[in-house]
Amino acid sequence: MAERPSASARLRFAWTIGIIIITYGVLAIALSVHVIDQQSGARTDLYVALQALDHLHREALSQAPTAQERQAVEAAWRNERAFAAASPLQAWHVVQTLISRLNREYPDNACGRNGPSFVTVDTLPAQHACMVAMRVKGDVVQATGYDTQGIAMDNFYEYLYAPVGRSG
């Protein structure tokens, strides 16, 4: 039968396990803070795109000549946080203008990758983490944000709970 470990051996083992657990915890916290920091930038990118669409939405509501047109504009915003343009051609013009303006205002990708943060769905790369893709569906302009893992973010949540600022 094996001998029982001495008290000092048990104490060293306990200290070793404790140090390993504490080190693991500190590294997990550091990684979490890093990911949250990157997510903040990605959330901010989506939020500014949604703010731009909201601004266009309010202008379109004030300029809509008929109740039916106002209802269509309002439905696009309420259902998808999207902007209903007057025509598909105007929608494409809005997308190109927004992408150009937002990439000038926010030139660096939130994840530190090469390339812009704001793109059209057609030019969205396979690795699309920390990006906002804009698309036209009929005459509606939509924005979809992707987090650090490339998973689509929820426009309603991101618009209601604004991020505190862009890092990096």
C-alpha positions in Angstrom: 0.0 0.0 0.0 1.3 3.5 -0.9 2.3 5.9 1.8 0.1 8.8 2.5 1.6 12.2 1.3 3.1 14.3 3.9 1.4 17.5 5.1 3.9 19.7 3.3 3.3 17.8 0.0 -0.5 18.2 0.4 0.1 21.9 1.1 2.3 22.4 -2.0 -0.3 20.5 -4.1 -3.1 22.8 -2.8 -1.0 25.9 -3.5 -0.2 24.7 -7.0 -3.8 24.0 -7.8 -4.8 27.4 -6.3 -2.2 29.2 -8.4 -3.4 27.4 -11.6 -7.0 28.3 -10.9 -6.2 32.0 -10.2 -4.0 32.2 -13.3 -6.8 30.7 -15.4 -9.3 33.2 -13.9 -7.0 36.2 -14.6 -6.4 35.1 -18.2 -10.2 34.4 -18.7 -11.0 37.9 -17.4 -8.3 39.5 -19.7 -9.7 37.7 -22.7 -13.3 38.7 -21.8 -12.3 42.3 -21.5 -10.5 42.2 -24.9 -13.5 40.7 -26.6 -15.9 43.2 -24.9 -13.7 46.0 -26.1 -13.8 44.8 -29.7 -17.5 44.2 -29.4 -18.0 47.8 -28.3 -16.4 49.0 -31.6 -18.5 46.6 -33.7 -21.6 47.7 -31.8 -20.8 51.4 -32.3 -20.3 50.8 -36.1 -23.8 49.3 -36.3 -25.3 52.0 -34.1 -24.0 54.8 -36.3 -25.3 53.1 -39.4 -28.7 52.7 -37.7 -28.6 56.4 -36.6 -27.9 57.4 -40.2 -30.9 55.3 -41.4 -33.0 56.8 -38.6 -32.1 60.3 -39.7 -33.1 59.5 -43.3 -36.3 57.8 -41.9 -37.3 61.0 -40.1 -36.6 63.2 -43.2 -38.7 60.8 -45.4 -41.6 60.9 -42.9 -41.6 64.7 -42.9 -41.5 64.8 -46.7 -43.9 62.0 -47.5 -46.9 63.6 -49.3 -49.5 60.9 -48.6 -50.5 58.8 -45.6 -49.8 55.6 -47.5 -46.2 56.6 -48.2 -45.7 57.7 -44.6 -47.1 54.3 -43.5 -44.6 52.4 -45.8 -41.7 54.4 -44.4 -42.8 53.8 -40.9 -43.3 50.1 -41.4 -39.8 49.6 -42.8 -38.3 51.3 -39.7 -40.6 49.6 -37.2 -40.2 46.1 -38.6 -36.5 46.0 -39.6 -34.8 49.2 -38.5 -34.5 49.9 -42.2 -35.1 52.9 -44.4 -37.7 52.8 -47.2 -36.5 54.9 -50.1 -38.7 56.2 -52.9 -37.2 53.8 -55.4 -34.6 51.1 -55.7 -32.3 53.5 -57.6 -32.6 56.0 -54.7 -32.0 53.1 -52.2 -28.7 52.1 -54.0 -27.6 55.8 -54.0 -28.3 56.0 -50.3 -26.3 52.8 -49.6 -23.3 54.1 -51.6 -23.4 57.5 -50.0 -23.7 56.1 -46.5 -20.9 53.5 -47.0 -18.6 56.2 -48.3 -19.4 58.7 -45.5 -19.2 56.2 -42.7 -15.9 54.7 -43.9 -14.5 58.2 -43.9 -15.8 59.0 -40.4 -14.8 55.5 -39.1 -11.7 54.5 -41.2 -10.4 51.7 -39.0 -12.1 48.3 -38.6 -13.2 47.7 -35.0 -11.3 44.3 -34.9 -8.1 45.9 -36.4 -8.5 44.0 -39.7 -7.5 45.5 -43.0 -10.3 47.0 -45.0 -13.3 49.0 -44.3 -16.0 48.5 -41.6 -18.9 49.4 -43.9 -19.5 47.4 -47.1 -22.3 46.3 -49.3 -23.5 42.7 -48.9 -22.1 41.9 -52.4 -18.5 42.8 -51.2 -18.8 41.2 -47.7 -15.8 39.0 -47.2 -16.0 35.5 -45.9 -14.5 36.6 -42.6 -16.9 39.4 -41.9 -16.3 40.0 -38.2 -16.7 43.6 -37.0 -18.4 44.8 -40.1 -21.7 46.4 -41.2 -23.1 45.2 -44.4 -25.7 47.3 -46.2 -28.2 45.9 -48.7 -31.1 47.0 -50.8 -34.2 44.9 -50.8 -36.6 46.4 -53.3 -36.6 50.0 -52.2 -35.6 49.3 -48.6 -32.1 50.0 -47.3 -31.0 47.5 -44.6 -28.0 47.4 -42.3 -26.7 44.2 -40.7 -23.9 44.4 -38.2 -21.6 41.4 -37.5 -19.8 40.9 -34.1 -16.3 39.7 -33.4 -17.3 36.1 -34.3 -19.1 37.2 -37.5 -22.5 36.6 -36.0 -25.3 39.0 -37.1 -26.3 41.4 -34.4 -29.8 42.4 -33.5 -30.7 45.9 -34.8 -33.4 46.5 -32.3 -31.2 45.7 -29.3 -28.3 47.7 -30.6 -30.4 50.7 -31.4 -32.2 50.7 -28.0 -29.0 50.0 -25.9 -26.5 52.3 -27.5 -22.8 51.5 -27.0 -20.7 53.9 -24.9 -18.1 54.6 -27.6 -15.8 53.2 -30.2 -12.5 51.8 -29.0 -9.4 51.8 -31.1 
